[in-house]
Amino acid sequence: MVTNNKLIGANGGVYYDSTATLTGNFYMIEVQEDTVIATLTETGAVDATASGQWNISGKTLKQGAVLTPKLEDFTSIALTSGSVILRNS
């Protein structure tokens, strides 16, 4: 469920530009520059880069792209290149 705090970003966020895996509960990803996501996991250990989810494995996401999970939250991310802002749930 989307709460008012999520809609206005009151729960904060994280700027992320690393190849190391970051874990947490994130409801939105905002791409800050051309970015390739190495791994992205949703609630229940679902691979969100795979076909049937976002189908973004090995693809470059352009600055300004916004991703939201099909399920409840994104739970982990690692980048190959670029940077994103992750909005906390």
Phi and psi in radians as a Rosetta constraint file:
Dihedral C 1 N 2 CA 2 C 2 CIRCULARHARMONIC -1.535 0.35
Dihedral N 2 CA 2 C 2 N 3 CIRCULARHARMONIC 2.096 0.35
Dihedral C 2 N 3 CA 3 C 3 CIRCULARHARMONIC -1.634 0.35
Dihedral N 3 CA 3 C 3 N 4 CIRCULARHARMONIC 2.885 0.35
Dihedral C 3 N 4 CA 4 C 4 CIRCULARHARMONIC -1.022 0.35
Dihedral N 4 CA 4 C 4 N 5 CIRCULARHARMONIC -0.679 0.35
Dihedral C 4 N 5 CA 5 C 5 CIRCULARHARMONIC -1.049 0.35
Dihedral N 5 CA 5 C 5 N 6 CIRCULARHARMONIC -0.677 0.35
Dihedral C 5 N 6 CA 6 C 6 CIRCULARHARMONIC -1.136 0.35
Dihedral N 6 CA 6 C 6 N 7 CIRCULARHARMONIC -0.786 0.35
Dihedral C 6 N 7 CA 7 C 7 CIRCULARHARMONIC -1.055 0.35
Dihedral N 7 CA 7 C 7 N 8 CIRCULARHARMONIC -0.625 0.35
Dihedral C 7 N 8 CA 8 C 8 CIRCULARHARMONIC -1.723 0.35
Dihedral N 8 CA 8 C 8 N 9 CIRCULARHARMONIC 0.009 0.35
Dihedral C 8 N 9 CA 9 C 9 CIRCULARHARMONIC 1.321 0.35
Dihedral N 9 CA 9 C 9 N 10 CIRCULARHARMONIC 0.383 0.35
Dihedral C 9 N 10 CA 10 C 10 CIRCULARHARMONIC -1.176 0.35
Dihedral N 10 CA 10 C 10 N 11 CIRCULARHARMONIC -0.308 0.35
Dihedral C 10 N 11 CA 11 C 11 CIRCULARHARMONIC -1.498 0.35
Dihedral N 11 CA 11 C 11 N 12 CIRCULARHARMONIC -0.001 0.35
Dihedral C 11 N 12 CA 12 C 12 CIRCULARHARMONIC 1.401 0.35
Dihedral N 12 CA 12 C 12 N 13 CIRCULARHARMONIC -3.010 0.35
Dihedral C 12 N 13 CA 13 C 13 CIRCULARHARMONIC -2.850 0.35
Dihedral N 13 CA 13 C 13 N 14 CIRCULARHARMONIC -3.121 0.35
Dihedral C 13 N 14 CA 14 C 14 CIRCULARHARMONIC -2.332 0.35
Dihedral N 14 CA 14 C 14 N 15 CIRCULARHARMONIC 2.246 0.35
Dihedral C 14 N 15 CA 15 C 15 CIRCULARHARMONIC -1.438 0.35
Dihedral N 15 CA 15 C 15 N 16 CIRCULARHARMONIC 2.293 0.35
Dihedral C 15 N 16 CA 16 C 16 CIRCULARHARMONIC -2.394 0.35
Dihedral N 16 CA 16 C 16 N 17 CIRCULARHARMONIC 2.253 0.35
Dihedral C 16 N 17 CA 17 C 17 CIRCULARHARMONIC -2.534 0.35
Dihedral N 17 CA 17 C 17 N 18 CIRCULARHARMONIC 0.734 0.35
Dihedral C 17 N 18 CA 18 C 18 CIRCULARHARMONIC -2.108 0.35
Dihedral N 18 CA 18 C 18 N 19 CIRCULARHARMONIC 2.746 0.35
Dihedral C 18 N 19 CA 19 C 19 CIRCULARHARMONIC -1.560 0.35
Dihedral N 19 CA 19 C 19 N 20 CIRCULARHARMONIC -0.169 0.35
Dihedral C 19 N 20 CA 20 C 20 CIRCULARHARMONIC -1.300 0.35
Dihedral N 20 CA 20 C 20 N 21 CIRCULARHARMONIC 2.675 0.35
Dihedral C 20 N 21 CA 21 C 21 CIRCULARHARMONIC -1.358 0.35
Dihedral N 21 CA 21 C 21 N 22 CIRCULARHARMONIC 2.277 0.35
Dihedral C 21 N 22 CA 22 C 22 CIRCULARHARMONIC -1.918 0.35
Dihedral N 22 CA 22 C 22 N 23 CIRCULARHARMONIC 2.305 0.35
Dihedral C 22 N 23 CA 23 C 23 CIRCULARHARMONIC -1.995 0.35
Dihedral N 23 CA 23 C 23 N 24 CIRCULARHARMONIC 2.708 0.35
Dihedral C 23 N 24 CA 24 C 24 CIRCULARHARMONIC 2.882 0.35
Dihedral N 24 CA 24 C 24 N 25 CIRCULARHARMONIC -2.844 0.35
Dihedral C 24 N 25 CA 25 C 25 CIRCULARHARMONIC -2.186 0.35
Dihedral N 25 CA 25 C 25 N 26 CIRCULARHARMONIC 1.902 0.35
Dihedral C 25 N 26 CA 26 C 26 CIRCULARHARMONIC -2.175 0.35
Dihedral N 26 CA 26 C 26 N 27 CIRCULARHARMONIC 2.341 0.35
Dihedral C 26 N 27 CA 27 C 27 CIRCULARHARMONIC -1.774 0.35
Dihedral N 27 CA 27 C 27 N 28 CIRCULARHARMONIC -0.129 0.35
Dihedral C 27 N 28 CA 28 C 28 CIRCULARHARMONIC -2.711 0.35
Dihedral N 28 CA 28 C 28 N 29 CIRCULARHARMONIC 2.532 0.35
Dihedral C 28 N 29 CA 29 C 29 CIRCULARHARMONIC -2.122 0.35
Dihedral N 29 CA 29 C 29 N 30 CIRCULARHARMONIC 2.204 0.35
Dihedral C 29 N 30 CA 30 C 30 CIRCULARHARMONIC -1.965 0.35
Dihedral N 30 CA 30 C 30 N 31 CIRCULARHARMONIC 2.059 0.35
Dihedral C 30 N 31 CA 31 C 31 CIRCULARHARMONIC -1.357 0.35
Dihedral N 31 CA 31 C 31 N 32 CIRCULARHARMONIC 2.191 0.35
Dihedral C 31 N 32 CA 32 C 32 CIRCULARHARMONIC -1.660 0.35
Dihedral N 32 CA 32 C 32 N 33 CIRCULARHARMONIC -0.373 0.35
Dihedral C 32 N 33 CA 33 C 33 CIRCULARHARMONIC -2.761 0.35
Dihedral N 33 CA 33 C 33 N 34 CIRCULARHARMONIC 2.977 0.35
Dihedral C 33 N 34 CA 34 C 34 CIRCULARHARMONIC -0.899 0.35
Dihedral N 34 CA 34 C 34 N 35 CIRCULARHARMONIC 2.203 0.35
Dihedral C 34 N 35 CA 35 C 35 CIRCULARHARMONIC -2.422 0.35
Dihedral N 35 CA 35 C 35 N 36 CIRCULARHARMONIC 2.446 0.35
Dihedral C 35 N 36 CA 36 C 36 CIRCULARHARMONIC -2.024 0.35
Dihedral N 36 CA 36 C 36 N 37 CIRCULARHARMONIC 2.164 0.35
Dihedral C 36 N 37 CA 37 C 37 CIRCULARHARMONIC -1.609 0.35
Dihedral N 37 CA 37 C 37 N 38 CIRCULARHARMONIC 2.144 0.35
Dihedral C 37 N 38 CA 38 C 38 CIRCULARHARMONIC -1.336 0.35
Dihedral N 38 CA 38 C 38 N 39 CIRCULARHARMONIC -0.882 0.35
Dihedral C 38 N 39 CA 39 C 39 CIRCULARHARMONIC -2.415 0.35
Dihedral N 39 CA 39 C 39 N 40 CIRCULARHARMONIC 2.526 0.35
Dihedral C 39 N 40 CA 40 C 40 CIRCULARHARMONIC -2.609 0.35
Dihedral N 40 CA 40 C 40 N 41 CIRCULARHARMONIC 2.127 0.35
Dihedral C 40 N 41 CA 41 C 41 CIRCULARHARMONIC -2.094 0.35
Dihedral N 41 CA 41 C 41 N 42 CIRCULARHARMONIC 2.442 0.35
Dihedral C 41 N 42 CA 42 C 42 CIRCULARHARMONIC -1.821 0.35
Dihedral N 42 CA 42 C 42 N 43 CIRCULARHARMONIC 2.975 0.35
Dihedral C 42 N 43 CA 43 C 43 CIRCULARHARMONIC -0.798 0.35
Dihedral N 43 CA 43 C 43 N 44 CIRCULARHARMONIC 2.343 0.35
Dihedral C 43 N 44 CA 44 C 44 CIRCULARHARMONIC 1.484 0.35
Dihedral N 44 CA 44 C 44 N 45 CIRCULARHARMONIC 0.290 0.35
Dihedral C 44 N 45 CA 45 C 45 CIRCULARHARMONIC 1.095 0.35
Dihedral N 45 CA 45 C 45 N 46 CIRCULARHARMONIC 0.532 0.35
Dihedral C 45 N 46 CA 46 C 46 CIRCULARHARMONIC -1.399 0.35
Dihedral N 46 CA 46 C 46 N 47 CIRCULARHARMONIC 2.261 0.35
Dihedral C 46 N 47 CA 47 C 47 CIRCULARHARMONIC -1.320 0.35
Dihedral N 47 CA 47 C 47 N 48 CIRCULARHARMONIC 1.835 0.35
Dihedral C 47 N 48 CA 48 C 48 CIRCULARHARMONIC -1.358 0.35
Dihedral N 48 CA 48 C 48 N 49 CIRCULARHARMONIC -0.186 0.35
Dihedral C 48 N 49 CA 49 C 49 CIRCULARHARMONIC -1.460 0.35
Dihedral N 49 CA 49 C 49 N 50 CIRCULARHARMONIC -0.232 0.35
Dihedral C 49 N 50 CA 50 C 50 CIRCULARHARMONIC -1.332 0.35
Dihedral N 50 CA 50 C 50 N 51 CIRCULARHARMONIC 2.841 0.35
Dihedral C 50 N 51 CA 51 C 51 CIRCULARHARMONIC -1.049 0.35
Dihedral N 51 CA 51 C 51 N 52 CIRCULARHARMONIC 2.419 0.35
Dihedral C 51 N 52 CA 52 C 52 CIRCULARHARMONIC 1.709 0.35
Dihedral N 52 CA 52 C 52 N 53 CIRCULARHARMONIC -0.373 0.35
Dihedral C 52 N 53 CA 53 C 53 CIRCULARHARMONIC -1.885 0.35
Dihedral N 53 CA 53 C 53 N 54 CIRCULARHARMONIC -1.888 0.35
Dihedral C 53 N 54 CA 54 C 54 CIRCULARHARMONIC -1.623 0.35
Dihedral N 54 CA 54 C 54 N 55 CIRCULARHARMONIC -0.347 0.35
Dihedral C 54 N 55 CA 55 C 55 CIRCULARHARMONIC 0.938 0.35
Dihedral N 55 CA 55 C 55 N 56 CIRCULARHARMONIC 0.864 0.35
Dihedral C 55 N 56 CA 56 C 56 CIRCULARHARMONIC -1.995 0.35
Dihedral N 56 CA 56 C 56 N 57 CIRCULARHARMONIC 0.172 0.35
Dihedral C 56 N 57 CA 57 C 57 CIRCULARHARMONIC -1.006 0.35
Dihedral N 57 CA 57 C 57 N 58 CIRCULARHARMONIC 2.109 0.35
Dihedral C 57 N 58 CA 58 C 58 CIRCULARHARMONIC 1.330 0.35
Dihedral N 58 CA 58 C 58 N 59 CIRCULARHARMONIC 0.102 0.35
Dihedral C 58 N 59 CA 59 C 59 CIRCULARHARMONIC -1.772 0.35
Dihedral N 59 CA 59 C 59 N 60 CIRCULARHARMONIC 2.614 0.35
Dihedral C 59 N 60 CA 60 C 60 CIRCULARHARMONIC -1.559 0.35
Dihedral N 60 CA 60 C 60 N 61 CIRCULARHARMONIC 2.138 0.35
Dihedral C 60 N 61 CA 61 C 61 CIRCULARHARMONIC -1.573 0.35
Dihedral N 61 CA 61 C 61 N 62 CIRCULARHARMONIC 2.355 0.35
Dihedral C 61 N 62 CA 62 C 62 CIRCULARHARMONIC -1.477 0.35
Dihedral N 62 CA 62 C 62 N 63 CIRCULARHARMONIC 2.672 0.35
Dihedral C 62 N 63 CA 63 C 63 CIRCULARHARMONIC -0.918 0.35
Dihedral N 63 CA 63 C 63 N 64 CIRCULARHARMONIC 2.340 0.35
Dihedral C 63 N 64 CA 64 C 64 CIRCULARHARMONIC 1.703 0.35
Dihedral N 64 CA 64 C 64 N 65 CIRCULARHARMONIC -0.207 0.35
Dihedral C 64 N 65 CA 65 C 65 CIRCULARHARMONIC -1.142 0.35
Dihedral N 65 CA 65 C 65 N 66 CIRCULARHARMONIC 2.541 0.35
Dihedral C 65 N 66 CA 66 C 66 CIRCULARHARMONIC -2.218 0.35
Dihedral N 66 CA 66 C 66 N 67 CIRCULARHARMONIC 2.283 0.35
Dihedral C 66 N 67 CA 67 C 67 CIRCULARHARMONIC -2.056 0.35
Dihedral N 67 CA 67 C 67 N 68 CIRCULARHARMONIC 2.401 0.35
Dihedral C 67 N 68 CA 68 C 68 CIRCULARHARMONIC -2.209 0.35
Dihedral N 68 CA 68 C 68 N 69 CIRCULARHARMONIC 2.612 0.35
Dihedral C 68 N 69 CA 69 C 69 CIRCULARHARMONIC -1.269 0.35
Dihedral N 69 CA 69 C 69 N 70 CIRCULARHARMONIC 2.613 0.35
Dihedral C 69 N 70 CA 70 C 70 CIRCULARHARMONIC -1.282 0.35
Dihedral N 70 CA 70 C 70 N 71 CIRCULARHARMONIC -0.544 0.35
Dihedral C 70 N 71 CA 71 C 71 CIRCULARHARMONIC -1.688 0.35
Dihedral N 71 CA 71 C 71 N 72 CIRCULARHARMONIC -2.348 0.35
Dihedral C 71 N 72 CA 72 C 72 CIRCULARHARMONIC -1.489 0.35
Dihedral N 72 CA 72 C 72 N 73 CIRCULARHARMONIC -0.939 0.35
Dihedral C 72 N 73 CA 73 C 73 CIRCULARHARMONIC -2.582 0.35
Dihedral N 73 CA 73 C 73 N 74 CIRCULARHARMONIC 2.762 0.35
Dihedral C 73 N 74 CA 74 C 74 CIRCULARHARMONIC -1.399 0.35
Dihedral N 74 CA 74 C 74 N 75 CIRCULARHARMONIC 2.441 0.35
Dihedral C 74 N 75 CA 75 C 75 CIRCULARHARMONIC -2.051 0.35
Dihedral N 75 CA 75 C 75 N 76 CIRCULARHARMONIC -0.287 0.35
Dihedral C 75 N 76 CA 76 C 76 CIRCULARHARMONIC -2.762 0.35
Dihedral N 76 CA 76 C 76 N 77 CIRCULARHARMONIC 2.677 0.35
Dihedral C 76 N 77 CA 77 C 77 CIRCULARHARMONIC -2.653 0.35
Dihedral N 77 CA 77 C 77 N 78 CIRCULARHARMONIC 2.550 0.35
Dihedral C 77 N 78 CA 78 C 78 CIRCULARHARMONIC -2.483 0.35
Dihedral N 78 CA 78 C 78 N 79 CIRCULARHARMONIC 2.455 0.35
Dihedral C 78 N 79 CA 79 C 79 CIRCULARHARMONIC -1.843 0.35
Dihedral N 79 CA 79 C 79 N 80 CIRCULARHARMONIC 2.640 0.35
Dihedral C 79 N 80 CA 80 C 80 CIRCULARHARMONIC -1.548 0.35
Dihedral N 80 CA 80 C 80 N 81 CIRCULARHARMONIC -0.694 0.35
Dihedral C 80 N 81 CA 81 C 81 CIRCULARHARMONIC -2.776 0.35
Dihedral N 81 CA 81 C 81 N 82 CIRCULARHARMONIC 2.844 0.35
Dihedral C 81 N 82 CA 82 C 82 CIRCULARHARMONIC 1.619 0.35
Dihedral N 82 CA 82 C 82 N 83 CIRCULARHARMONIC -2.877 0.35
Dihedral C 82 N 83 CA 83 C 83 CIRCULARHARMONIC -2.660 0.35
Dihedral N 83 CA 83 C 83 N 84 CIRCULARHARMONIC 2.672 0.35
Dihedral C 83 N 84 CA 84 C 84 CIRCULARHARMONIC -2.473 0.35
Dihedral N 84 CA 84 C 84 N 85 CIRCULARHARMONIC 2.832 0.35
Dihedral C 84 N 85 CA 85 C 85 CIRCULARHARMONIC -1.938 0.35
Dihedral N 85 CA 85 C 85 N 86 CIRCULARHARMONIC 2.224 0.35
Dihedral C 85 N 86 CA 86 C 86 CIRCULARHARMONIC -1.810 0.35
Dihedral N 86 CA 86 C 86 N 87 CIRCULARHARMONIC 2.161 0.35
Dihedral C 86 N 87 CA 87 C 87 CIRCULARHARMONIC -1.555 0.35
Dihedral N 87 CA 87 C 87 N 88 CIRCULARHARMONIC 2.187 0.35
Dihedral C 87 N 88 CA 88 C 88 CIRCULARHARMONIC -1.219 0.35
Dihedral N 88 CA 88 C 88 N 89 CIRCULARHARMONIC 2.473 0.35
